[in-house]
Amino acid sequence: MNRNARTGLLAALLVFGMTGMAFASVPLYRIFCQATGFGGTTQMKIGGEAPGAVAGKLINVRFDSNVSSALPWSFAPEKHVERSAVGARKMAFFTAKNLSDRPVTGTATFNVTPLQAGQYFTKVQCFCFTEQVLKPGEEIRMPVVYYIDPKILDDPDASRISEITLSYTFYPVDEPQPQS
């Protein structure tokens, strides 16, 4: 193999490898964040049980809601702040309404602040795990079941947290293009 062919092959392999890393980076980052709580990513234990309330340890949970300007919905928490005992299972509700004259599918992203609290905020059930389809004018209540892991009390960086904000943003889901 001559020198130009080898250089071309190495350049092609480099481009192929970098493209593969670009596509793999988003799911790998998501897995990393879910495992560590990095960037305010909450823990998820679908169907899991809360460990039980720790007496006298309360944290305010603030609920924040946002909607992409490309999604014709209204979206808001029913309560903006809830006092939660550390370790106790809690449920909060959000309401979403399709303001358009056509069915619209949306999906929610979420995060927790302060960032140190993300690894201790566990969602057992959440509307953000699935896409939501609302018919024209339809309004729905969506629950979030969560608890704050008592391990937060043992973390020197997180033990003094008195308020956690759970924030959701709804975005439209791209409709699949018809096959031609």
N, C-alpha and C positions, 0 to 999 in steps of 0.2 A: 504494500500500500504506500503510495507516494505521500509526501509531506502535506500537500494541499488537500488531498482526500481525507487524511487523518485529522487535519485542522477543521475541515468542514463537518466531519462526523462528530468530533468533540463539541463543536458549536451547536450542532443540532441536538445532541444529548443534553447539553446545558439548557437550551431553550425548552426542551421537553420536560426536564426535571424542574425547572423554575415554574413552568405552567402547572405542573402537577402539584407543586407546593402551594401555589396560589389558590387552587381549588380546594386543597385539603386544609388550608389554614383556618377557614371559618369554622368547620365542624370540630377541628382539633382545639381551637380557642374556646368554643362553647363547652366542650367536654372538660377542659381545664378549669374554666370558670365555675361550672356546676360542681366539680369535685372540691374546689378550694374556697368558693365564695368570693373569688377575686372580682373586683369591679362591681360589687353589690349584687352579684348573682345569688339568688336564693337556693337553698337546698330543696329537693323534691323527693317526697316519699309517698308515692301514690298508694292510698289505702293504709298508710302507716298510722300508728297510734301515738298520741302525745304522751310524754312521760309522766305528766301530772303536775299540778300547780305547785310552785315553791312559795310557801307562806310568806307574805309581806313583800314579795319582790314583784313590783308592777312596772310596766313600761307602756308609754303611750305609743299607739300605732296610728300614724297619720296615713290617709289614703289619698292619692293623687291620681287624676285621670286626664288624659290628653287624647286628641283625635287628629290624625293626619288631615290636612286640608283637602286631600284627594278622596276622603271617605265621607259620604253624606250622612253621618250619624251624630247623634248626641250621646254622650257617655259620661256617667258620673257615679261616685259612690253614694250610697244611701246615708252613710254617716261619714263625716270627714276625719274624726278622731275616735279611737276606741281605747279604753284602758284595758291592758291585757296582763294577766298574771303570767310570769315566766313559767313555761312548762305546760300551761293549760291550753287545751284545744279551743280555738275560737272560730267564729264564722262571720264573715262580712259579705255584704251584697253590693253589687254594682248594677246600674240600669243602663241599657243601651237601647236606642231607638233609631230605626232607619227613617231618615227624613226624605228619602227619594221615592220615586214612583216605579222603582224596579227592584228586584231582589239584589242584595249586595252581600258579599262575603268579606269578612274582616278577620284579622288575627292580631293578637295582642303581644307586645313585648313588655318586659317588666324589669325593674331593678329595685334595689333597696339602698337607702342611705341612712346613716353613714355607712360607708363601704365595709367597715369592720363588722357590721351586723349581718351582712349577707350570708355568711357561713352558718349563722345561728338561727336565721329565719327560715322555717321549713313549711313549705306548702304541701298539704295532703291532697287537696282537690282544688282545681283552678280552671276557669274558663280559658285561660291562656294556653292550656295544653292542646286545644283543638281549634279549628277554624269555626267561626260563628257565621251562620247564614241567616239574614233577616229579610223577611218579605217586605214589600212596600208598606210603610207606616207601622210595621210591627215593633213592639216594645217588649223586651225581656229582662228578667232579673237573673243575674249571674252570681253564684256564690264563690267565695274563696274560703277554704278551710285551712287554717294555719296554726302554728305554735312557735314560740320562741324557745329554742333549746336551752335548758338550764346550764349547759357548758359555757354560756355567755358570761356567767357569774365568775368563772375561773380564769377568764382571759383578761389580763391586766389592761389591754388596749380597748376592750369592749365592755368591761364590767361597770363602767360609770355611765353608760348610755342610758338616757332617760326617755328618748323618743326615737322611733324608727319610722321612716317614710317608705311605704310601698307604693311605687309609681307604675302605672300602666299607660301605654300608648297603643291605640288601635290604628292599624294600617289596612288599606284594601289588599285583598288577595287578587293577583292577576288572574283573570279568567282564562281558562285553557283555550287556545286557538283551535278552531275547527279544522279537521284534516281535509285537505283538498285532493 
